[in-house]
Amino acid sequence: MTYVNFRAARSMPAASSARGWGRSRILGQDGTVIYGLYGFTHGWARVLTVMSPEGRAAAGDYVVAEADVETIAGEGRLTQYIEKREGALVRLVEANGIIVLGKPEWDAKKRELGDRIW
């Protein structure tokens, strides 16, 4: 089971930085919007949780993960991507046009979207 330390994730910058915790503004060609939130597992592996206004299945179907990323998905939970090799989540965000939000923005967007994310 994966746990996310949101207290640590809040301290990560939402804007682009040299460490690669960037913000992507590219949307999918089909108009699919995917929002992401960076965090950490208990073992300090980097994790990206995603949600979409089109629902959990749309987010999972739209995002293509590479071999250096472990995908954790299931009924009743948002899809998460665990980084197995440094830089893999940055490449995932850039390749899939994920809009990375900070914790306050994520919470607000999650409230705004409501049950549509499931």
C-alpha positions as CSV (number, residue, x, y, z in Angstrom):
1,M,0.0,0.0,0.0
2,T,1.2,3.5,-0.8
3,Y,1.0,6.4,1.5
4,V,1.6,10.0,0.5
5,N,3.2,12.5,2.8
6,F,1.2,15.6,1.8
7,R,3.0,17.8,4.4
8,A,6.3,17.2,2.6
9,A,4.6,17.6,-0.8
10,R,3.3,21.1,0.2
11,S,6.9,22.3,0.5
12,M,7.7,21.4,-3.2
13,P,7.4,24.3,-5.6
14,A,4.6,24.2,-8.1
15,A,6.4,26.4,-10.6
16,S,9.3,25.1,-12.7
17,S,12.6,24.6,-11.0
18,A,16.0,23.1,-11.6
19,R,14.9,19.9,-9.7
20,G,12.2,19.2,-12.2
21,W,9.1,19.8,-10.1
22,G,7.7,21.7,-13.0
23,R,4.2,22.7,-14.0
24,S,2.9,21.5,-17.4
25,R,0.3,23.4,-19.3
26,I,0.1,21.2,-22.4
27,L,-3.3,19.4,-22.8
28,G,-3.9,16.2,-24.6
29,Q,-4.8,16.4,-28.3
30,D,-8.2,15.0,-27.5
31,G,-8.9,17.7,-24.9
32,T,-8.4,15.4,-21.9
33,V,-7.3,17.3,-18.9
34,I,-5.2,15.5,-16.2
35,Y,-4.2,17.2,-13.0
36,G,-1.4,15.9,-10.9
37,L,-0.1,16.2,-7.3
38,Y,3.5,15.3,-6.3
39,G,4.1,13.5,-3.0
40,F,6.2,10.9,-1.3
41,T,5.7,7.3,-0.1
42,H,6.8,6.3,3.4
43,G,10.1,5.1,1.8
44,W,10.6,8.6,0.3
45,A,9.9,7.4,-3.3
46,R,8.4,10.2,-5.4
47,V,4.7,9.7,-6.3
48,L,2.4,11.5,-8.6
49,T,-1.4,11.2,-8.0
50,V,-3.6,12.1,-10.9
51,M,-7.3,13.1,-11.4
52,S,-9.4,14.2,-14.4
53,P,-12.8,15.8,-14.8
54,E,-13.5,12.9,-17.2
55,G,-13.2,10.4,-14.3
56,R,-10.7,8.0,-12.8
57,A,-10.8,5.6,-15.8
58,A,-10.1,8.4,-18.2
59,A,-7.0,9.5,-16.2
60,G,-5.7,6.0,-16.1
61,D,-6.4,5.3,-19.8
62,Y,-4.9,8.6,-21.0
63,V,-1.6,8.6,-19.2
64,V,1.1,6.3,-20.7
65,A,3.8,5.4,-18.2
66,E,7.3,4.3,-19.0
67,A,9.2,1.3,-17.5
68,D,10.7,3.5,-14.8
69,V,7.3,4.3,-13.3
70,E,5.1,1.9,-11.3
71,T,1.4,2.4,-11.8
72,I,-1.0,1.9,-8.9
73,A,-4.7,2.0,-9.8
74,G,-7.9,0.4,-8.6
75,E,-11.5,0.8,-7.8
76,G,-12.2,3.6,-5.3
77,R,-8.8,5.3,-5.5
78,L,-7.1,7.8,-7.8
79,T,-4.3,6.5,-10.0
80,Q,-0.8,7.0,-8.7
81,Y,2.6,6.7,-10.4
82,I,5.6,5.8,-8.3
83,E,9.1,6.9,-9.6
84,K,11.5,4.0,-9.8
85,R,14.3,6.0,-11.4
86,E,15.1,9.7,-11.0
87,G,13.5,11.9,-13.6
88,A,10.8,9.4,-14.6
89,L,7.9,11.4,-13.2
90,V,9.1,14.6,-14.8
91,R,9.2,12.8,-18.1
92,L,5.7,11.4,-17.4
93,V,4.3,14.8,-16.7
94,E,5.9,16.3,-19.9
95,A,5.0,13.4,-22.2
96,N,1.3,13.4,-21.0
97,G,0.6,17.1,-20.6
98,I,-0.3,16.7,-16.9
99,I,-1.1,19.9,-15.1
100,V,0.8,19.7,-11.8
101,L,-0.9,21.6,-8.9
102,G,0.3,22.5,-5.4
103,K,-1.6,21.0,-2.5
104,P,-3.9,24.0,-1.9
105,E,-4.8,24.2,-5.7
106,W,-5.2,20.4,-5.8
107,D,-7.7,20.5,-2.8
108,A,-9.6,23.3,-4.4
109,K,-9.8,21.6,-7.8
110,K,-10.8,18.3,-6.2
111,R,-13.7,20.1,-4.4
112,E,-14.7,21.8,-7.7
113,L,-14.8,18.6,-9.7
114,G,-16.5,16.6,-6.9
115,D,-17.7,13.1,-7.9
116,R,-16.7,13.6,-11.5
117,I,-13.1,12.5,-10.7
118,W,-14.3,9.0,-9.8
